[in-house]
């Protein structure tokens, strides 16, 4: 059996309805008896066509398909967009942002509360993807910052700190703490001396290892696993010294 196999895929759209191979194989090769394609003046052509649901980003209507719209990427702000979408989809957080007081003289580019209110409102009611430039300007960012990859955890901390400060003395004071604050206890027990210590600490986020962990529960197990303090990591156990 002699085969010629051509495999391809293409996404059709409203601007292009005709597409295919301009040349499958030269006729001279098809008619050449030594090639074996033509047997008893017959050539067998088989075509397999599979239609897959693909997204044409030129015509895709996110609001119609999902009920939601996305955020435009300024260059390297996809990490920020992911954070903003996450915060937006926390109803209590969104409600608190809407209740942050602003004045008629505020400009979104100079006010984080107003910029975030405007962004959330557009995410809720716009039919198209939403720009984030007003918000990043309220951060004090310029174009260069928008093309720099920042740490999403650090951005979340800075944003929450600024919002916490702006919420002081308002009806939504304490919202960030109520939503995101957790507590853990650092417990230390010495092996060679009779000394124990425990300290309660608050946190807004946890930095978990994911490498080698099958799921988030395994990451939490790794986070709280017992650690032996040795060498440079010895613990200062008050009157007992380094242990």
N, C-alpha and C positions, 0 to 999 in steps of 0.2 A: 504494500500500500504506500503510495506516494502522497504526502500531505504538504499543503501550504497553509500555515496557520497565522492569521493576523488577529490580534486582540487589542481592543481599545475601549475607552469609555468617554462619554461626552455629556455635558450638561446643556440641554437646549434651553433657550429663553425666548422672550417675546421679540427680540431683535434678530434672532438667527434661527430659522426653521429648517434649513437645508444643510446637512453636514454628512460627510462620509469619506471613504477612501477615494482619492482621485485616480489611483492606479493600484489594482490588486496584484496583477502580474503582467509582464509583457506578453502580447499575443504570440510572438515568435517562440517563446518558451512553452506556451500552452500547446502550440501546434507541433512542436518538436517531438517525433516519435520516441526518441531516446530518453526523453524525460519521463514518459509513462503517465502523463496527466490525461491524455486523450486515449480512450480505449473503445474500439468499435464506434468511432465518431461520437463518443459520449463522454462528457465530463460531469462529475458530480460536485455540486456546490451546496454546502450546508451552512446555514446562518443561524446562530443562536442569539436571540435578543432578550435581554433582561431589563425590565424597567424598575429602577430604584427611585424611591422618593428622595429627591435631593433639594437642597435649598438654593434658590437663586437670590443672592443677597441684594441684587438690584431691585427686585420686585417683592421680596419677602416682607410681609406685614406682621411684625412681631406682636403688635397690640391685638390684631385680629386673631392670630393663631394662639397666643398664650395669655392675652389679657395684660401683658406687661411690656415695657420698653426698656431698652438698654441705655448705657452711658457711653458717650463718645470717648475714644482714647486720644489723649493729647500727644502721644508719642511713646511714653513709657509709664502710663498711669493705670494700667490694667489692674495692678495690685490695689490701688486706691479705689478703683471702680468696684472691685469685689467686696472691699470693706464697706463702701457706701451702700451697696445693694443689700448686704447682710444687715446693716443697721436699719435701713429703710423698712425691711421686712419684719422688724420687731415692733409690733403695733404700739406698745406702751412708750417705746423710745420715740417713735415718729410723733405720737401725740404730745409728748413733752417738748419736742423741738418746736412744734406748731404753737405751743403756749409760751414760748420764750418771748419776753417783751422786746419790741423794737420801736423805733420812732420813725415818723414820716421823713425825717432828714437822713436816715440811714441809707447807705448805698450797699448793695450786695457785695461789691468788690472790696468793701472796707469793713464789713460786718459778718463774722462767721455765722451768728444765729440767723440773720436775714438770708445769707447766701444758702445755708442749709435748708431753711424753710422753702426758699424758691426752688431749690433742686428737688426736694421731696414732693412739692406740689406738682412740678412738671412730670416727675416719675409717675405720679398718681393719675394725672389727667391728660398728659400729652399723648399724641398719636405717633410721635416720632422719637428717635433716640435723643437723649438730653446731653447738652454740653456741661462741662464742669469747670470752665475757665473762671467764672465768677467766684466759685468756691476756692480754687487754688490761689486766686488773687487775694482773697480775704486771708489766706494763710501767709501772705507776703511772698509767694512764689513768683518767679518770672519764667520766661519761656525755657530757659536753661534747666530750671528745676523740674519742669514737666517732662524733660527728656532724660532725666536721671532716675535710675531705679532706686527707690527708697525701701526701707524695711517696713512692712505692713504692720508689724506688732508695735514698732515705735510710733508710727503714724497714729495708730489707734489710741495709744497712751496719750500722746500730745493732744489729739482731738478731744478725748474725754476730759482731760485736765482743763482745757480751754472752755468746754461746755459747762463743766462743773462750776468754774469760776463765774461764768455768765449767768448761771442759774441761781446764784446766791441771792437771797432776799426776794425771790420770786415764788410763785405758786408751785413751781416745779423743782424747787431746791431739794437736793438729795436724791433726785431721780437716778443719776448715774450710779451712785452707791447702791441704791436699792436693786437696780437691774444687774449690775456686773460684779459687785464685791463678793468675794468668797473668803473663807478662812482656812488656814491649815496650821498644824502644830508641829514645830520642830522639836523632836524628842531625842535627847542624848543620854546615854548610859555608859559609864566607864566600866571597863573590864577589870582593871587591876586595883581600883580604889572604889570606895563607897560614895559615888557621886552620880546624881541624876539631875537633868535639867530639861525643862520643856518651856517653849515660848510660842505663844499664839501670834500669828501674823496674818495680815489681810492681803488680798491680791485682787487685781482686776483681770489678769490673764495668766496663763501658765504656759511655759515653754516646754513642750513635750518632744521627746525623741520619737521619730516614726521609722527610722531605719531598723530593719529586723523585727518590727512589730507588726503582727498580722491585722490588728485593728486598734481603735482608740483605747479600748479597755486594756490591751497589752501595753500601750504607751503609758497609761495611768499606773499600771502595776510596776513598770520600770521606774516611773517618777518617784514612787513611794518605797522602793526596795531599800533594804538596809545597806548602809554604806559604812565601811570601816575607815576611820580617820587615822592615817599613819603618816610618818615622815613629816614633810612640810605642812601636812593638813592636820596635824595633832591639835587637839582641843585644849584651850586654857581653862582648866577646871578649878578656878579660884585658888584656894589654899593648897590644892594638890598639884598645882603647876600643869605643865603640858602632859597630856595623856593621849 
